[in-house]
Amino acid sequence: MSRLDQPIIREAVEADADGIAKVLTELVAAGKRSKDSNAAFALGHYISDPERIRCSVAVTPNGEILGFQSLKLATENNPYEVAVGWGIIGTHIRPSAARRGVGRALFESTLEAARYKGLPAIDATIGAANPEGLGYYEAMGFREYRRMEGAICKIFHVPKV
Ligand SMILES: CC(C)(COP(=O)(O)OP(=O)(O)OC[C@H]1O[C@@H](n2cnc3c(N)ncnc32)[C@H](O)[C@@H]1OP(=O)(O)O)[C@@H](O)C(=O)NCCC(=O)NCCS
């Protein structure tokens, strides 16, 4: 991707549900995901989730969503057992757009939202057998702080504003 082709980073809106679902579907086809990947899931789990702090999408000039990053607030009984009040991050980039800086650009937007919200820390729970996910979060400044069955949890300490 040349600099002129850099995607636009913006907050997801309901109309992005199909585009986000296509990202998830491409990940399933590449064997990198096994969970739901339809538009209803994208809407409920990312765009309109009540715990959403920010869901950012990376969009090409012609409107194709290349990837997205979700930041949610950890509340009581969250599925990852993350400390209440921290953020929970998830990142999904189309395999066809990987390693071109899309994830890095999305994290700038997420970090801005985390600082604005006053989060102390963000948790990334990554499959232990997912070297690209582990490498990506490490490069963004996350560090391992605990292990769960089949997963490694990394923490990012959010600098105060
Ligand atoms: C992991 C993922 C989010 C990375 O996104 P990306 O847009 O490809 O990442 P970027 O191009 O912005 O890379 C930023 C840095 O992360 C690291 N990184 C990215 N992909 C990597 C890989 N495959 N192996 C090792 N490090 C990697 C590198 O340090 C990279 O910087 P560099 O290219 O200058 O060396 C993306 O590949 C993805 O969505 N994978 C499938 C889903 C997933 O695993 N999500 C995260 C765990 S839940």
Backbone and ligand atoms as CSV (ligand in chain L), in Angstrom:
chain,resi,resn,atom,element,x,y,z
A,1,MET,N,N,0.848,-1.195,0.000
A,1,MET,CA,C,0.000,0.000,0.000
A,1,MET,C,C,0.889,1.252,0.000
A,2,SER,N,N,0.727,2.111,-0.968
A,2,SER,CA,C,1.503,3.343,-0.943
A,2,SER,C,C,0.850,4.316,0.026
A,3,ARG,N,N,1.561,5.398,0.326
A,3,ARG,CA,C,0.989,6.359,1.279
A,3,ARG,C,C,-0.344,6.901,0.771
A,4,LEU,N,N,-0.459,7.097,-0.557
A,4,LEU,CA,C,-1.697,7.644,-1.121
A,4,LEU,C,C,-2.862,6.690,-0.917
A,5,ASP,N,N,-2.548,5.401,-0.754
A,5,ASP,CA,C,-3.612,4.398,-0.578
A,5,ASP,C,C,-3.941,4.137,0.882
A,6,GLN,N,N,-3.367,4.911,1.778
A,6,GLN,CA,C,-3.596,4.647,3.204
A,6,GLN,C,C,-5.086,4.687,3.500
A,7,PRO,N,N,-5.577,3.713,4.263
A,7,PRO,CA,C,-7.011,3.705,4.553
A,7,PRO,C,C,-7.409,4.849,5.484
A,8,ILE,N,N,-8.666,5.176,5.415
A,8,ILE,CA,C,-9.240,6.151,6.342
A,8,ILE,C,C,-9.617,5.382,7.602
A,9,ILE,N,N,-9.313,5.941,8.756
A,9,ILE,CA,C,-9.708,5.324,10.025
A,9,ILE,C,C,-10.860,6.163,10.594
A,10,ARG,N,N,-11.968,5.506,10.871
A,10,ARG,CA,C,-13.115,6.219,11.450
A,10,ARG,C,C,-13.893,5.267,12.342
A,11,GLU,N,N,-14.823,5.844,13.110
A,11,GLU,CA,C,-15.657,5.011,13.987
A,11,GLU,C,C,-16.654,4.220,13.154
A,12,ALA,N,N,-16.910,2.991,13.561
A,12,ALA,CA,C,-17.883,2.153,12.840
A,12,ALA,C,C,-19.299,2.651,13.095
A,13,VAL,N,N,-20.118,2.541,12.060
A,13,VAL,CA,C,-21.551,2.852,12.172
A,13,VAL,C,C,-22.324,1.588,11.770
A,14,GLU,N,N,-23.632,1.609,12.053
A,14,GLU,CA,C,-24.427,0.397,11.808
A,14,GLU,C,C,-24.310,-0.097,10.362
A,15,ALA,N,N,-24.188,0.841,9.422
A,15,ALA,CA,C,-24.105,0.465,8.009
A,15,ALA,C,C,-22.823,-0.300,7.678
A,16,ASP,N,N,-21.894,-0.363,8.620
A,16,ASP,CA,C,-20.641,-1.102,8.387
A,16,ASP,C,C,-20.767,-2.587,8.723
A,17,ALA,N,N,-21.924,-3.009,9.204
A,17,ALA,CA,C,-22.055,-4.408,9.655
A,17,ALA,C,C,-21.685,-5.399,8.548
A,18,ASP,N,N,-22.149,-5.156,7.326
A,18,ASP,CA,C,-21.824,-6.076,6.223
A,18,ASP,C,C,-20.323,-6.078,5.936
A,19,GLY,N,N,-19.734,-4.906,5.919
A,19,GLY,CA,C,-18.301,-4.797,5.627
A,19,GLY,C,C,-17.458,-5.488,6.693
A,20,ILE,N,N,-17.857,-5.342,7.944
A,20,ILE,CA,C,-17.132,-6.015,9.031
A,20,ILE,C,C,-17.318,-7.525,8.911
A,21,ALA,N,N,-18.531,-7.944,8.564
A,21,ALA,CA,C,-18.782,-9.379,8.393
A,21,ALA,C,C,-17.899,-9.946,7.280
A,22,LYS,N,N,-17.656,-9.166,6.230
A,22,LYS,CA,C,-16.794,-9.651,5.129
A,22,LYS,C,C,-15.361,-9.848,5.621
A,23,VAL,N,N,-14.905,-8.950,6.492
A,23,VAL,CA,C,-13.558,-9.115,7.070
A,23,VAL,C,C,-13.504,-10.438,7.841
A,24,LEU,N,N,-14.528,-10.669,8.679
A,24,LEU,CA,C,-14.553,-11.895,9.490
A,24,LEU,C,C,-14.646,-13.132,8.603
A,25,THR,N,N,-15.436,-13.037,7.533
A,25,THR,CA,C,-15.593,-14.174,6.618
A,25,THR,C,C,-14.269,-14.498,5.935
A,26,GLU,N,N,-13.522,-13.457,5.569
A,26,GLU,CA,C,-12.225,-13.702,4.925
A,26,GLU,C,C,-11.264,-14.385,5.899
A,27,LEU,N,N,-11.370,-14.007,7.183
A,27,LEU,CA,C,-10.523,-14.652,8.197
A,27,LEU,C,C,-10.916,-16.115,8.377
A,28,VAL,N,N,-12.217,-16.405,8.330
A,28,VAL,CA,C,-12.673,-17.799,8.434
A,28,VAL,C,C,-12.133,-18.599,7.247
A,29,ALA,N,N,-12.253,-18.019,6.044
A,29,ALA,CA,C,-11.795,-18.719,4.827
A,29,ALA,C,C,-10.299,-19.000,4.871
A,30,ALA,N,N,-9.560,-18.133,5.554
A,30,ALA,CA,C,-8.107,-18.310,5.649
A,30,ALA,C,C,-7.730,-19.222,6.820
A,31,GLY,N,N,-8.735,-19.728,7.533
A,31,GLY,CA,C,-8.454,-20.624,8.655
A,31,GLY,C,C,-7.974,-19.902,9.895
A,32,LYS,N,N,-8.241,-18.578,9.967
A,32,LYS,CA,C,-7.767,-17.800,11.110
A,32,LYS,C,C,-8.881,-17.466,12.092
A,33,ARG,N,N,-10.078,-17.989,11.845
A,33,ARG,CA,C,-11.201,-17.712,12.731
A,33,ARG,C,C,-12.207,-18.847,12.592
A,34,SER,N,N,-12.879,-19.174,13.729
A,34,SER,CA,C,-13.889,-20.220,13.651
A,34,SER,C,C,-15.230,-19.761,14.225
A,35,LYS,N,N,-15.257,-18.556,14.802
A,35,LYS,CA,C,-16.509,-18.086,15.415
A,35,LYS,C,C,-17.403,-17.434,14.364
A,36,ASP,N,N,-18.551,-16.889,14.843
A,36,ASP,CA,C,-19.517,-16.258,13.948
A,36,ASP,C,C,-18.875,-15.175,13.085
A,37,SER,N,N,-19.457,-14.983,11.895
A,37,SER,CA,C,-18.885,-13.979,11.001
A,37,SER,C,C,-19.961,-13.266,10.190
A,38,ASN,N,N,-21.195,-13.276,10.671
A,38,ASN,CA,C,-22.244,-12.621,9.875
A,38,ASN,C,C,-22.507,-11.196,10.353
A,39,ALA,N,N,-23.351,-10.481,9.592
A,39,ALA,CA,C,-23.593,-9.061,9.872
A,39,ALA,C,C,-24.286,-8.861,11.220
A,40,ALA,N,N,-25.180,-9.767,11.586
A,40,ALA,CA,C,-25.877,-9.631,12.873
A,40,ALA,C,C,-24.872,-9.735,14.023
A,41,PHE,N,N,-23.916,-10.643,13.872
A,41,PHE,CA,C,-22.879,-10.783,14.904
A,41,PHE,C,C,-22.028,-9.506,14.956
A,42,ALA,N,N,-21.660,-8.999,13.782
A,42,ALA,CA,C,-20.835,-7.782,13.736
A,42,ALA,C,C,-21.549,-6.622,14.422
A,43,LEU,N,N,-22.831,-6.524,14.192
A,43,LEU,CA,C,-23.621,-5.438,14.779
A,43,LEU,C,C,-23.714,-5.602,16.303
A,44,GLY,N,N,-24.106,-6.783,16.731
A,44,GLY,CA,C,-24.344,-7.002,18.153
A,44,GLY,C,C,-23.078,-7.059,18.983
A,45,HIS,N,N,-22.028,-7.638,18.406
A,45,HIS,CA,C,-20.826,-7.894,19.193
A,45,HIS,C,C,-19.822,-6.746,19.131
A,46,TYR,N,N,-19.877,-5.964,18.056
A,46,TYR,CA,C,-18.887,-4.892,17.921
A,46,TYR,C,C,-19.524,-3.505,17.806
A,47,ILE,N,N,-20.374,-3.314,16.806
A,47,ILE,CA,C,-20.831,-1.945,16.511
A,47,ILE,C,C,-21.774,-1.419,17.587
A,48,SER,N,N,-22.712,-2.241,18.025
A,48,SER,CA,C,-23.727,-1.752,18.970
A,48,SER,C,C,-23.613,-2.392,20.343
A,49,ASP,N,N,-22.504,-3.030,20.634
A,49,ASP,CA,C,-22.351,-3.654,21.955
A,49,ASP,C,C,-22.470,-2.569,23.035
A,50,PRO,N,N,-23.263,-2.806,24.078
A,50,PRO,CA,C,-23.421,-1.776,25.112
A,50,PRO,C,C,-22.121,-1.419,25.827
A,51,GLU,N,N,-21.155,-2.339,25.831
A,51,GLU,CA,C,-19.878,-2.048,26.500
A,51,GLU,C,C,-18.864,-1.430,25.546
A,52,ARG,N,N,-19.280,-1.121,24.335
A,52,ARG,CA,C,-18.336,-0.560,23.360
A,52,ARG,C,C,-17.806,0.791,23.832
A,53,ILE,N,N,-16.518,0.946,23.752
A,53,ILE,CA,C,-15.928,2.275,23.953
A,53,ILE,C,C,-15.699,2.883,22.577
A,54,ARG,N,N,-15.016,2.150,21.717
A,54,ARG,CA,C,-14.890,2.572,20.315
A,54,ARG,C,C,-14.652,1.346,19.458
A,55,CYS,N,N,-15.307,1.303,18.322
A,55,CYS,CA,C,-15.002,0.305,17.294
A,55,CYS,C,C,-14.559,1.100,16.079
A,56,SER,N,N,-13.284,0.958,15.707
A,56,SER,CA,C,-12.732,1.709,14.582
A,56,SER,C,C,-12.622,0.820,13.363
A,57,VAL,N,N,-12.928,1.378,12.204
A,57,VAL,CA,C,-12.761,0.631,10.955
A,57,VAL,C,C,-11.714,1.323,10.090
A,58,ALA,N,N,-11.015,0.519,9.287
A,58,ALA,CA,C,-10.069,1.035,8.295
A,58,ALA,C,C,-10.712,0.823,6.936
A,59,VAL,N,N,-10.913,1.917,6.202
A,59,VAL,CA,C,-11.708,1.874,4.971
A,59,VAL,C,C,-10.897,2.411,3.799
A,60,THR,N,N,-10.962,1.724,2.668
A,60,THR,CA,C,-10.271,2.220,1.470
A,60,THR,C,C,-11.084,3.382,0.871
A,61,PRO,N,N,-10.454,4.155,-0.023
A,61,PRO,CA,C,-11.206,5.261,-0.630
A,61,PRO,C,C,-12.473,4.780,-1.345
A,62,ASN,N,N,-12.505,3.533,-1.808
A,62,ASN,CA,C,-13.739,3.065,-2.469
A,62,ASN,C,C,-14.705,2.374,-1.505
A,63,GLY,N,N,-14.444,2.497,-0.219
A,63,GLY,CA,C,-15.430,2.063,0.772
A,63,GLY,C,C,-15.270,0.645,1.299
A,64,GLU,N,N,-14.225,-0.049,0.866
A,64,GLU,CA,C,-14.036,-1.424,1.364
A,64,GLU,C,C,-13.410,-1.395,2.768
A,65,ILE,N,N,-13.986,-2.164,3.689
A,65,ILE,CA,C,-13.411,-2.249,5.034
A,65,ILE,C,C,-12.286,-3.283,5.023
A,66,LEU,N,N,-11.088,-2.814,5.386
A,66,LEU,CA,C,-9.907,-3.700,5.395
A,66,LEU,C,C,-9.731,-4.380,6.734
A,67,GLY,N,N,-10.274,-3.753,7.785
A,67,GLY,CA,C,-10.125,-4.329,9.111
A,67,GLY,C,C,-10.785,-3.438,10.136
A,68,PHE,N,N,-10.840,-3.939,11.348
A,68,PHE,CA,C,-11.440,-3.135,12.417
A,68,PHE,C,C,-10.818,-3.517,13.752
A,69,GLN,N,N,-10.993,-2.620,14.708
A,69,GLN,CA,C,-10.484,-2.865,16.057
A,69,GLN,C,C,-11.546,-2.436,17.054
A,70,SER,N,N,-11.821,-3.331,17.981
A,70,SER,CA,C,-12.866,-3.091,18.969
A,70,SER,C,C,-12.236,-2.840,20.326
A,71,LEU,N,N,-12.722,-1.815,21.011
A,71,LEU,CA,C,-12.311,-1.554,22.394
A,71,LEU,C,C,-13.580,-1.515,23.233
A,72,LYS,N,N,-13.645,-2.418,24.205
A,72,LYS,CA,C,-14.819,-2.483,25.076
A,72,LYS,C,C,-14.390,-2.306,26.522
A,73,LEU,N,N,-15.350,-1.942,27.345
A,73,LEU,CA,C,-15.105,-1.811,28.772
A,73,LEU,C,C,-15.324,-3.164,29.447
A,74,ALA,N,N,-14.376,-3.564,30.279
A,74,ALA,CA,C,-14.544,-4.813,31.045
A,74,ALA,C,C,-15.486,-4.559,32.218
A,75,THR,N,N,-16.591,-5.266,32.224
A,75,THR,CA,C,-17.566,-5.137,33.310
A,75,THR,C,C,-17.598,-6.466,34.078
A,76,GLU,N,N,-18.410,-6.521,35.143
A,76,GLU,CA,C,-18.523,-7.743,35.949
A,76,GLU,C,C,-18.837,-8.931,35.045
A,77,ASN,N,N,-18.245,-10.075,35.323
A,77,ASN,CA,C,-18.522,-11.323,34.602
A,77,ASN,C,C,-18.195,-11.266,33.116
A,78,ASN,N,N,-17.233,-10.409,32.713
A,78,ASN,CA,C,-16.863,-10.402,31.288
A,78,ASN,C,C,-16.220,-11.739,30.945
A,79,PRO,N,N,-16.393,-12.182,29.692
A,79,PRO,CA,C,-15.972,-13.541,29.344
A,79,PRO,C,C,-14.473,-13.799,29.454
A,80,TYR,N,N,-13.666,-12.735,29.465
A,80,TYR,CA,C,-12.212,-12.937,29.525
A,80,TYR,C,C,-11.669,-12.792,30.953
A,81,GLU,N,N,-12.574,-12.573,31.913
A,81,GLU,CA,C,-12.173,-12.394,33.316
A,81,GLU,C,C,-11.150,-11.267,33.462
A,82,VAL,N,N,-11.351,-10.244,32.697
A,82,VAL,CA,C,-10.466,-9.074,32.760
A,82,VAL,C,C,-10.914,-8.184,33.919
A,83,ALA,N,N,-9.952,-7.524,34.569
A,83,ALA,CA,C,-10.270,-6.648,35.703
A,83,ALA,C,C,-11.312,-5.609,35.294
A,84,VAL,N,N,-12.319,-5.455,36.137
A,84,VAL,CA,C,-13.387,-4.496,35.847
A,84,VAL,C,C,-12.780,-3.094,35.732
A,85,GLY,N,N,-13.180,-2.386,34.674
A,85,GLY,CA,C,-12.695,-1.025,34.460
A,85,GLY,C,C,-11.567,-0.925,33.445
A,86,TRP,N,N,-10.970,-2.067,33.118
A,86,TRP,CA,C,-9.960,-2.072,32.050
A,86,TRP,C,C,-10.680,-2.106,30.694
A,87,GLY,N,N,-9.895,-1.931,29.635
A,87,GLY,CA,C,-10.413,-2.124,28.287
A,87,GLY,C,C,-10.118,-3.539,27.809
A,88,ILE,N,N,-10.930,-3.984,26.857
A,88,ILE,CA,C,-10.709,-5.287,26.200
A,88,ILE,C,C,-10.624,-4.995,24.701
A,89,ILE,N,N,-9.517,-5.415,24.090
A,89,ILE,CA,C,-9.285,-5.092,22.680
A,89,ILE,C,C,-9.407,-6.329,21.805
A,90,GLY,N,N,-9.867,-6.125,20.576
A,90,GLY,CA,C,-9.893,-7.183,19.564
A,90,GLY,C,C,-9.579,-6.568,18.210
A,91,THR,N,N,-8.772,-7.257,17.408
A,91,THR,CA,C,-8.340,-6.709,16.114
A,91,THR,C,C,-8.536,-7.745,15.023
A,92,HIS,N,N,-9.087,-7.322,13.909
A,92,HIS,CA,C,-9.344,-8.244,12.793
A,92,HIS,C,C,-9.046,-7.517,11.486
A,93,ILE,N,N,-8.046,-8.018,10.775
A,93,ILE,CA,C,-7.641,-7.431,9.494
A,93,ILE,C,C,-7.814,-8.494,8.416
A,94,ARG,N,N,-8.327,-8.086,7.253
A,94,ARG,CA,C,-8.417,-9.046,6.144
A,94,ARG,C,C,-7.028,-9.630,5.872
A,95,PRO,N,N,-6.906,-10.936,5.724
A,95,PRO,CA,C,-5.591,-11.502,5.393
A,95,PRO,C,C,-4.987,-10.856,4.149
A,96,SER,N,N,-5.821,-10.461,3.202
A,96,SER,CA,C,-5.306,-9.842,1.969
A,96,SER,C,C,-4.744,-8.442,2.219
A,97,ALA,N,N,-5.001,-7.874,3.397
A,97,ALA,CA,C,-4.496,-6.526,3.720
A,97,ALA,C,C,-3.524,-6.548,4.892
A,98,ALA,N,N,-3.088,-7.757,5.287
A,98,ALA,CA,C,-2.236,-7.856,6.476
A,98,ALA,C,C,-0.830,-7.335,6.207
A,99,ARG,N,N,-0.195,-6.932,7.274
A,99,ARG,CA,C,1.208,-6.487,7.320
A,99,ARG,C,C,1.456,-5.258,6.441
A,100,ARG,N,N,0.432,-4.391,6.381
A,100,ARG,CA,C,0.600,-3.137,5.633
A,100,ARG,C,C,0.337,-1.933,6.529
A,101,GLY,N,N,0.354,-2.150,7.833
A,101,GLY,CA,C,0.201,-1.006,8.742
A,101,GLY,C,C,-1.231,-0.690,9.127
A,102,VAL,N,N,-2.190,-1.507,8.693
A,102,VAL,CA,C,-3.598,-1.223,9.020
A,102,VAL,C,C,-3.830,-1.366,10.532
A,103,GLY,N,N,-3.320,-2.445,11.113
A,103,GLY,CA,C,-3.493,-2.650,12.557
A,103,GLY,C,C,-2.834,-1.531,13.354
A,104,ARG,N,N,-1.681,-1.119,12.911
A,104,ARG,CA,C,-0.972,-0.037,13.611
A,104,ARG,C,C,-1.805,1.247,13.563
A,105,ALA,N,N,-2.363,1.553,12.394
A,105,ALA,CA,C,-3.176,2.772,12.257
A,105,ALA,C,C,-4.432,2.689,13.134
A,106,LEU,N,N,-5.039,1.523,13.202
A,106,LEU,CA,C,-6.238,1.369,14.027
A,106,LEU,C,C,-5.918,1.582,15.505
A,107,PHE,N,N,-4.737,1.139,15.927
A,107,PHE,CA,C,-4.422,1.264,17.350
A,107,PHE,C,C,-4.271,2.728,17.778
A,108,GLU,N,N,-3.887,3.594,16.848
A,108,GLU,CA,C,-3.825,5.032,17.190
A,108,GLU,C,C,-5.200,5.532,17.603
A,109,SER,N,N,-6.213,5.115,16.859
A,109,SER,CA,C,-7.585,5.526,17.157
A,109,SER,C,C,-8.062,4.923,18.476
A,110,THR,N,N,-7.744,3.657,18.685
A,110,THR,CA,C,-8.148,2.979,19.921
A,110,THR,C,C,-7.490,3.612,21.138
A,111,LEU,N,N,-6.215,3.924,20.997
A,111,LEU,CA,C,-5.489,4.514,22.128
A,111,LEU,C,C,-6.069,5.881,22.479
A,112,GLU,N,N,-6.430,6.630,21.461
A,112,GLU,CA,C,-7.061,7.936,21.705
A,112,GLU,C,C,-8.345,7.742,22.533
A,113,ALA,N,N,-9.146,6.758,22.155
A,113,ALA,CA,C,-10.399,6.502,22.873
A,113,ALA,C,C,-10.126,6.035,24.302
A,114,ALA,N,N,-9.108,5.202,24.473
A,114,ALA,CA,C,-8.770,4.686,25.805
A,114,ALA,C,C,-8.330,5.811,26.729
A,115,ARG,N,N,-7.557,6.732,26.180
A,115,ARG,CA,C,-7.092,7.865,26.994
A,115,ARG,C,C,-8.255,8.774,27.349
A,116,TYR,N,N,-9.093,9.018,26.402
A,116,TYR,CA,C,-10.246,9.895,26.622
A,116,TYR,C,C,-11.155,9.297,27.695
A,117,LYS,N,N,-11.298,7.991,27.674
A,117,LYS,CA,C,-12.155,7.291,28.636
A,117,LYS,C,C,-11.486,7.175,30.007
A,118,GLY,N,N,-10.170,7.385,30.044
A,118,GLY,CA,C,-9.443,7.285,31.312
A,118,GLY,C,C,-9.175,5.859,31.747
A,119,LEU,N,N,-9.083,4.939,30.785
A,119,LEU,CA,C,-8.806,3.538,31.138
A,119,LEU,C,C,-7.404,3.421,31.721
A,120,PRO,N,N,-7.219,2.610,32.783
A,120,PRO,CA,C,-5.864,2.413,33.290
A,120,PRO,C,C,-5.057,1.461,32.406
A,121,ALA,N,N,-5.762,0.485,31.818
A,121,ALA,CA,C,-5.051,-0.574,31.086
A,121,ALA,C,C,-5.996,-1.230,30.076
A,122,ILE,N,N,-5.382,-1.905,29.102
A,122,ILE,CA,C,-6.134,-2.654,28.089
A,122,ILE,C,C,-5.617,-4.089,28.074
A,123,ASP,N,N,-6.535,-5.027,28.039
A,123,ASP,CA,C,-6.187,-6.449,27.935
A,123,ASP,C,C,-6.364,-6.927,26.503
A,124,ALA,N,N,-5.374,-7.684,26.029
A,124,ALA,CA,C,-5.506,-8.408,24.763
A,124,ALA,C,C,-5.334,-9.891,25.086
A,125,THR,N,N,-6.357,-10.683,24.840
A,125,THR,CA,C,-6.272,-12.127,25.063
A,125,THR,C,C,-6.108,-12.782,23.696
A,126,ILE,N,N,-4.982,-13.468,23.502
A,126,ILE,CA,C,-4.580,-13.939,22.172
A,126,ILE,C,C,-4.332,-15.438,22.241
A,127,GLY,N,N,-4.745,-16.149,21.230
A,127,GLY,CA,C,-4.477,-17.579,21.177
A,127,GLY,C,C,-2.973,-17.832,21.294
A,128,ALA,N,N,-2.608,-18.800,22.121
A,128,ALA,CA,C,-1.177,-19.072,22.329
A,128,ALA,C,C,-0.499,-19.522,21.044
A,129,ALA,N,N,-1.297,-20.059,20.098
A,129,ALA,CA,C,-0.732,-20.534,18.828
A,129,ALA,C,C,-0.994,-19.532,17.702
A,130,ASN,N,N,-1.052,-18.250,18.037
A,130,ASN,CA,C,-1.312,-17.208,17.041
A,130,ASN,C,C,-0.131,-16.236,17.014
A,131,PRO,N,N,0.959,-16.621,16.311
A,131,PRO,CA,C,2.160,-15.773,16.356
A,131,PRO,C,C,1.933,-14.380,15.802
A,132,GLU,N,N,1.040,-14.237,14.797
A,132,GLU,CA,C,0.852,-12.891,14.236
A,132,GLU,C,C,0.141,-11.993,15.244
A,133,GLY,N,N,-0.847,-12.552,15.944
A,133,GLY,CA,C,-1.537,-11.767,16.967
A,133,GLY,C,C,-0.606,-11.406,18.111
A,134,LEU,N,N,0.192,-12.379,18.545
A,134,LEU,CA,C,1.142,-12.127,19.636
A,134,LEU,C,C,2.173,-11.077,19.203
A,135,GLY,N,N,2.663,-11.204,17.980
A,135,GLY,CA,C,3.667,-10.263,17.465
A,135,GLY,C,C,3.097,-8.865,17.309
A,136,TYR,N,N,1.865,-8.802,16.826
A,136,TYR,CA,C,1.230,-7.495,16.617
A,136,TYR,C,C,1.064,-6.757,17.949
A,137,TYR,N,N,0.477,-7.440,18.940
A,137,TYR,CA,C,0.234,-6.737,20.205
A,137,TYR,C,C,1.548,-6.382,20.913
A,138,GLU,N,N,2.520,-7.252,20.792
A,138,GLU,CA,C,3.841,-6.935,21.375
A,138,GLU,C,C,4.380,-5.651,20.734
A,139,ALA,N,N,4.232,-5.562,19.391
A,139,ALA,CA,C,4.737,-4.384,18.685
A,139,ALA,C,C,3.976,-3.119,19.081
A,140,MET,N,N,2.726,-3.260,19.497
A,140,MET,CA,C,1.940,-2.099,19.913
A,140,MET,C,C,2.235,-1.706,21.365
A,141,GLY,N,N,3.064,-2.514,22.060
A,141,GLY,CA,C,3.447,-2.158,23.424
A,141,GLY,C,C,2.779,-2.983,24.501
A,142,PHE,N,N,2.035,-4.023,24.120
A,142,PHE,CA,C,1.410,-4.919,25.094
A,142,PHE,C,C,2.454,-5.912,25.595
A,143,ARG,N,N,2.319,-6.305,26.870
A,143,ARG,CA,C,3.242,-7.269,27.445
A,143,ARG,C,C,2.474,-8.352,28.200
A,144,GLU,N,N,2.989,-9.584,28.129
A,144,GLU,CA,C,2.304,-10.696,28.791
A,144,GLU,C,C,2.202,-10.460,30.297
A,145,TYR,N,N,1.001,-10.714,30.873
A,145,TYR,CA,C,0.868,-10.623,32.332
A,145,TYR,C,C,0.202,-11.839,32.942
A,146,ARG,N,N,-0.387,-12.717,32.110
A,146,ARG,CA,C,-0.955,-13.955,32.645
A,146,ARG,C,C,-1.249,-14.895,31.475
A,147,ARG,N,N,-1.482,-16.162,31.823
A,147,ARG,CA,C,-1.854,-17.154,30.812
A,147,ARG,C,C,-3.158,-17.796,31.206
A,148,MET,N,N,-3.975,-18.102,30.227
A,148,MET,CA,C,-5.197,-18.853,30.460
A,148,MET,C,C,-5.094,-20.081,29.572
A,149,GLU,N,N,-6.058,-20.996,29.681
A,149,GLU,CA,C,-5.950,-22.213,28.880
A,149,GLU,C,C,-5.919,-21.860,27.395
A,150,GLY,N,N,-4.845,-22.161,26.731
A,150,GLY,CA,C,-4.721,-21.937,25.294
A,150,GLY,C,C,-4.538,-20.488,24.882
A,151,ALA,N,N,-4.400,-19.593,25.849
A,151,ALA,CA,C,-4.310,-18.170,25.500
A,151,ALA,C,C,-3.266,-17.458,26.346
A,152,ILE,N,N,-2.735,-16.405,25.761
A,152,ILE,CA,C,-1.790,-15.532,26.463
A,152,ILE,C,C,-2.447,-14.159,26.568
A,153,CYS,N,N,-2.422,-13.580,27.776
A,153,CYS,CA,C,-3.040,-12.272,27.990
A,153,CYS,C,C,-1.935,-11.238,28.128
A,154,LYS,N,N,-2.072,-10.197,27.308
A,154,LYS,CA,C,-1.079,-9.120,27.356
A,154,LYS,C,C,-1.759,-7.845,27.831
A,155,ILE,N,N,-1.015,-7.045,28.572
A,155,ILE,CA,C,-1.542,-5.791,29.100
A,155,ILE,C,C,-0.839,-4.611,28.443
A,156,PHE,N,N,-1.616,-3.559,28.217
A,156,PHE,CA,C,-1.061,-2.274,27.777
A,156,PHE,C,C,-1.439,-1.248,28.828
A,157,HIS,N,N,-0.448,-0.597,29.418
A,157,HIS,CA,C,-0.724,0.453,30.405
A,157,HIS,C,C,-0.978,1.756,29.645
A,158,VAL,N,N,-2.154,2.313,29.825
A,158,VAL,CA,C,-2.530,3.517,29.066
A,158,VAL,C,C,-1.912,4.745,29.739
A,159,PRO,N,N,-1.118,5.505,28.985
A,159,PRO,CA,C,-0.547,6.707,29.587
A,159,PRO,C,C,-1.658,7.705,29.924
A,160,LYS,N,N,-1.513,8.408,31.040
A,160,LYS,CA,C,-2.535,9.390,31.413
A,160,LYS,C,C,-2.474,10.596,30.470
A,161,VAL,N,N,-3.632,11.227,30.252
A,161,VAL,CA,C,-3.691,12.395,29.345
A,161,VAL,C,C,-2.937,13.561,29.977
L,1,LIG,C1,C,-2.570,-9.708,13.917
L,1,LIG,C2,C,-3.167,-8.635,13.019
L,1,LIG,C3,C,-4.220,-7.856,13.808
L,1,LIG,C4,C,-2.032,-7.660,12.622
L,1,LIG,O1,O,-2.584,-6.599,11.842
L,1,LIG,P1,P,-1.756,-5.953,10.644
L,1,LIG,O2,O,-2.546,-4.860,10.026
L,1,LIG,O3,O,-1.288,-7.033,9.750
L,1,LIG,O4,O,-0.519,-5.350,11.459
L,1,LIG,P2,P,0.469,-4.183,10.970
L,1,LIG,O5,O,0.784,-4.337,9.526
L,1,LIG,O6,O,-0.074,-2.856,11.421
L,1,LIG,O7,O,1.780,-4.537,11.807
L,1,LIG,C5,C,2.225,-3.799,12.924
L,1,LIG,C6,C,3.353,-4.577,13.589
L,1,LIG,O8,O,2.812,-5.763,14.210
L,1,LIG,C7,C,3.771,-6.832,14.080
L,1,LIG,N1,N,3.205,-7.884,13.235
L,1,LIG,C8,C,2.157,-7.790,12.375
L,1,LIG,N2,N,1.937,-8.981,11.766
L,1,LIG,C9,C,2.881,-9.827,12.243
L,1,LIG,C10,C,3.180,-11.183,11.986
L,1,LIG,N3,N,2.482,-11.893,11.086
L,1,LIG,N4,N,4.206,-11.745,12.649
L,1,LIG,C11,C,4.933,-11.042,13.538
L,1,LIG,N5,N,4.693,-9.717,13.823
L,1,LIG,C12,C,3.674,-9.145,13.182
L,1,LIG,C13,C,4.999,-6.235,13.404
L,1,LIG,O9,O,5.870,-5.753,14.398
L,1,LIG,C14,C,4.396,-5.086,12.629
L,1,LIG,O10,O,5.303,-4.052,12.343
L,1,LIG,P3,P,6.253,-4.156,11.011
L,1,LIG,O11,O,5.392,-4.624,9.869
L,1,LIG,O12,O,6.757,-2.757,10.840
L,1,LIG,O13,O,7.307,-5.174,11.344
L,1,LIG,C15,C,-3.790,-9.235,11.724
L,1,LIG,O14,O,-2.824,-10.004,11.074
L,1,LIG,C16,C,-5.022,-10.076,11.987
L,1,LIG,O15,O,-6.139,-9.556,12.031
L,1,LIG,N6,N,-4.849,-11.410,12.154
L,1,LIG,C17,C,-5.982,-12.336,12.338
L,1,LIG,C18,C,-6.793,-12.082,13.601
L,1,LIG,C19,C,-5.933,-11.991,14.826
L,1,LIG,O16,O,-5.034,-12.789,15.021
L,1,LIG,N7,N,-6.191,-10.954,15.676
L,1,LIG,C20,C,-5.371,-10.636,16.863
L,1,LIG,C21,C,-5.426,-11.599,17.956
L,1,LIG,S1,S,-7.011,-11.821,18.658
